[in-house]
Amino acid sequence: MSILKIARLGHPILLQKAKIVEDITSNKTKKIIHDMTKTMLDAKGIGLAAPQIHINRQIIIFRVPEEDEDDEKKIKITALINPRFTKITDKSENEWEGCLSIPGMLGLVKRFSKIQYEGSDMRGNIIQRKAEGLHARIVQHEYDHLQGILYTSRLVDNSAFGYAEEIEEYWKKKEIEKSQSQ
Ligand code: NI
């Protein structure tokens, strides 16, 4: 397994549509998923799409943010090959998102609050799940990468984007004050 370089905003691969994976159970696909896992953990990310490591294939990985029953903090990583999703509700949520390809920055993005997603794992089994909240958000964000879409083109408004420290200072504090005064 290798830690690979992550493509950053401005690299054309991030704007390309990823190709369908035909050899789902091949060693090549396994190696890509292992390298993506190592790269994501090294970068302390919660999701990664293959184009972000310069591989134009429909593969995403993410950490399912569910609290484990065990005391041990096991990190559960899901890898999905050729993923798809559908919304379960028309309701959406605005939340701040980051991306390993846009380090240090956050943007306010609207996403469906509940989705159903599916894809293959590297053994060729179909994974099908319902997700909401952060889990649903991550899947939608990573799926977007496979369409060549970055969150910066989905901002709630153009001004809702900036460096994480400034967002904490000038946006999040305001949101907390607002919610406390209500
Ligand atoms: Ni991203």
Boltz pocket constraint, residues with backbone or C-beta under 6 A from the ligand:
constraints:
  - pocket:
      binder: B
      contacts: [[A, 47], [A, 98], [A, 99], [A, 100], [A, 101], [A, 141], [A, 145]]
      max_distance: 6.0
